[in-house]
Amino acid sequence: MVGVQILTAVTGRPLDDQALRPFWEAAAGLGVPVLIHPFEAAPLVDLVGGDRVTMGTDYPTGMVQAAPLAALEAAGLAPEVHDGVAGENARRIFGLGHGAAGAGEAAGRG
């Protein structure tokens, strides 16, 4: 398994609900990334750290958020955290080469 995705609320429970503890423990035990969808960058960065959060898209099915880069800019993250969330963390977590453009490069920051 490469990773797993979870929504921001599961049957109305927040992600830190004790009922979801087995899910988090299993993901940690397998060493797989957890993709949280949809996400807000700042709260996740505060919760797990800026080096563990990355932004993704719903391509080709369309974005839930109309302007994801604008939302990331509005999050007010430090530049190094922003660049990590925008693409550098994904490169590291998923073992992508530097040929895979991140959102930071797309925005002229890379």
Number of C-alpha atoms within 10 A of each C-alpha: 7 9 12 12 11 13 13 17 14 12 7 8 12 13 17 11 11 11 12 13 12 10 15 15 11 11 15 12 9 12 12 15 17 17 17 19 16 18 16 15 24 18 11 15 18 10 11 10 12 21 18 18 29 24 24 19 13 11 7 6 7 9 13 11 13 9 9 17 16 11 13 19 14 11 14 12 16 11 12 12 21 27 22 23 25 28 23 26 22 20 17 14 14 12 9 14 9 10 7 12 15 22 22 18 14 12 11 7 12 13
